[in-house]
Each structure stands twice: as C-alpha cells, then as structure tokens.
Amino acid sequence: MNKDKPLLAAIIGGLSTISAEIISRIMLALGIGQYSIYLLDSLILTMNRPNFFLGLYINFVIGGLVGLIFYYLIKCIGQANLIVKGAFVGMLATTIAEMIFSSVIEGTHIPLRPIGDYYLHIVGSAGFGLTMGIAFKAYIFFKDTAGSSSN
C-alpha cells in the first residue's frame, strides 16, 4: 500500500502536540507557569477564556501544518540528525507563535504571564519537536536493510 507521506506528516505533527501538552501539564503540577499549551493557544480564539478543546483543535491544525512544512524541509535539506532538526523546528515554531501571541493577546486581553510560562512552552515545544522527529524517523524516513531511505 502506497502511503500518502505528506498527509502522514501532518497527522504526526498534529499528534505530536499531545506530548507538549503532557509536558506542560507536568510542569504546571510542579508550579511552573500559569497556562498549559492547549489552554494558552485557545486564547487565540477566545481572547480571555481558556478552553482545552479549542486549544486541542488549534494545536492539531498548527501542529499538522508544522509537520507538513517539516516534511518538505527534510526532503530539501536531508534526513541527517532528523530528531535534532525536529526539536529545532518545534522550538522555532513556538518562538514565532509566542511573538505573535505576545503582541496580539497578552497585555490587552489577558494579563502578562509569569516568566515560567515561557519556560514551560519552550520545554513543551522541544518535546513536540522531539516526538515529531522520532515519529518521522520511524514512520516516514525509515531505513530499509539496504541502507537506502524510503521516500
């Protein structure tokens, strides 16, 4: 059966956001930060009413887009250090999202967040990227026994 690899990449990207949410919930339980990743991202739509399911939806869409971009990026720059590249892409995507979020929502619709929220989201985005890189390596760019990559 021939796989639709771009679709699989988008699905992996969306599902990889679950690891970021789990990490953020653990850090919240340890007293670091105010909003989990899904709750924070839900504020993009609700402005001041965090909602888990809206955040899940937004993260799956954005994570899917990041996964798709990552897939085509890897096709161009190569598969070496795939897991490290995944972590970098996850952290870069979060940095861009935080810049947009901070300029549009924070300070106007919600109060300024504690600095721990930024650390929480950095660690969560690294978890997202690592999960995505591992899944890409396992399901999209796996190596066969001859050593050539499956594209």
N, C-alpha and C positions, 0 to 999 in steps of 0.2 A: 504494500500500500504506500503510495507516494504521499508524504506529509506536506502540508502547506506550512512551510517553516516561518514565514512572516506572521501568520496567524498564531502559530505556536509561540513565537517570540513575544507577541502581545499578551497572550494568556499567561506566560511565565512572568512577564513584567507586572501584570495585574496581581497575580497570586503572590508574588514576592513581597508585596506591600504588607502582607499578613505578618511576616517576620519583623518588619519595622514596627508594626503596632504592638506586637508582643513585647518587644524590647522596650518600647515607650511605656507600656503598662507596668512592666517590672520596675523601671526607673521611677515612675510615679509612686509605686508602692514603697520605694526606698526614700521618698520625699524629695525627689529631684524633679522640678518642673511643675507646671500647672495643667497643661493640656496634653493628652495623648496625640499622636499624629493624626488619627482619624478625626478626633474632635476639633483639632486646630484647623484642619483642611475643610471641615464642614462650614467653618465660619466664612469661607469664600462665598457661599450662597446665602447663609442665614445672617451674616454680619455679626450678630451678638448672641445667638442661640446655638451652642454646640450640640451636634446630633451625631451619634455613632453611625447610623445607617447612611446618612448623607455623606459623611466622611469616607465610609467604605466605598460608596459609589464613585465619589470624586477620585479617590486613590486608585481604584481599579482602572478608571479611564486614563488618568495621568500615568500610572504605572505601566499600563498597556502601551501608551504612546512612547514612553521612555524605553520600554523593551523593544519596540519596533525600530526606534532610532538606533538603539544599541546594536540590534541585529545587522542593520545596513552599515553601521560604522565598522563593526567587526569584519564584515565582508570586504571592506575597503582597506583596513589597516592590519588585518591579520588576527589570528587566534592566539598568538603567544601571550602568556600572562592574562588569560581570559578572566580569571577571578579577580585579580587586581584591577583590571580595566572595568569590571562590573562595579566594584566598590567605588572607583573614581567617578564613574558615570552617575551612580546613585547620589554621591555627595555633591557633585556638580549640579544635578537636577534640584536637589534640596536647597542649595545655595541660591539658585535662581528663583525658586519658589519663595524662599524666605525674603529675598529682596522685594519681590512683588507684594507679598503678604504684608510686610512691614510698612511699605509705602502706601498701601491702599486701606488696610483694615486696622492695623494696630495703631493705637493712639487716637483714632477717630471713632471707631465702633466698639472697640474693646480697650481696656486699659493696657498700658505697656506690660509685657510679660516679664517674669523674672528671668535672669540670665540662664538659670538652669534649664529653661525650656529650649534654649538654643542648643545647649549641650545634649539634651535629650533627643532633639531632632537630628543632630549630627550623628550620634551613635546609631539611632534608628535608620538613618539613610545609609550608613555603612552596612548595617545588617541587610537592608533591602538590596543593595548592590552586590554584596557577597552571595546572598541567596540567588539572585538573578544570574550572577556569573557561574555559580556551581550548577544551576539548572541548565544554563546554556551549554556548558561543557558536557553535561550528562545527556541531554535530550536533543540538542541541535548540532553541535560541533564535535560530537564524539569521534574517537579514532577507531578505525577497524584494525584488525590484526596485521594488515599490511603496512600500517603506519600512515595511510592517506586519510585525509579528513572527509567526512560525509557532508556534502553541501546540498 
